[in-house]
């Protein structure tokens, strides 16, 4: 006999690591999905002290959705702030059609 116990539903504004599928077919995205990674990767990050701040809610790891979104925004802001706009623009790449064959270069 197998147990078909339904997974615990997250409270409003809270996300667990994994996604939660509601009875009406809608899905509440979990922490991992919001970050674009697998739940296993998030668990590794959490053990290493990376990622958004989480807390235990019963036997589940949970985070406020605003906390996850704010953590992503902080990464985005850090990436934008670290860009050096004084750099020279990249040189255009030469495609095959623009290259002069080696034989022509020697003759010229």
Long-range contacts (C-beta under 8 A, 24 or more apart in sequence): 8-58, 8-60, 10-57, 10-60, 10-62, 11-57, 13-64, 13-65, 13-66, 14-57, 14-62, 14-63, 14-64, 14-65, 15-62, 15-63, 15-64, 15-65, 15-68, 16-57, 16-60, 16-61, 16-62, 17-42, 17-43, 17-60, 17-61, 31-61, 31-63, 31-68, 34-65, 34-68, 34-69, 34-72, 35-68, 35-72
